[in-house]
């Protein structure tokens, strides 16, 4: 029988339900695990500020992974893993996106800042403001950031078919970038060195934790590598079929408290009695 020593969990579509809530019983099961000294590591495409807000709601203190593996900070807020792209690459990407699909909306993220070309009142902008819980900087990245500033992620929003076409084309033109969907209408672009599994592997090697002792939860394409890396990968019931195929366990959907049910089902393997 496995005895898990660490948990990695995606946030949106996994830990949060479709109303962006965490159930009380899910929170209690996580707190129970952490009281036994098992880290519960949030792994998300969100920026650090937003991930920290979810930690506060859970009532936990732990390292966390943001920008889908481009940045990791420890419980004291110190950066321990940092795999950004250059500002030059980010500018080239955004220019190409504008040429290929002018209707695509894109935002640029750099550490604790996010940037939009203009505050245009679109639904996508309001949604990102709600998710980040902080206002954007207005302007072009090359005007707002210095040349030394890291760019951790470019987020593109558009119709699903357009996002699919954009993903195919950018993968051809920018093979040195990691390009994957986090939702049908969302495309995340990062350095090729950035991934959820790479950040998780770095942390586990530092803590001398075998990948066999890891359990990881996720629901979308940018979680697939983490589910494959973990000793036990858990895909949510709401995950696309290709993501489920990467997992060892299929949990109930996020709206059905899937994380809670799997933690309870495997309770004895966390040394919880």
Secondary structure, 3 states (H helix, E strand, C coil): CCCCCEEEECHHHHHCCCCCCCCHHHHHHHHHHHHCCCEEEEECCCCHHHHHHHHHHHCCCCCEEEHHHCEEECCCCCEEEECCECHHHHHHHHHHHHHHCCCCEEEEEECCEEEECCCCCCHHHHHHHHHHCCCCEECCHHHHCCCCCCECEEEEECCHHHHHHHHHHHHHHCCCEEEEEEECCEEEEEECCCCHHHHHHHHHHHCCCCHHHEEEEECCHHHHHHHHHCCEEEECCCCCHHHHCCCCEECCCHHHCHHHHHHHHCHHHHCCC
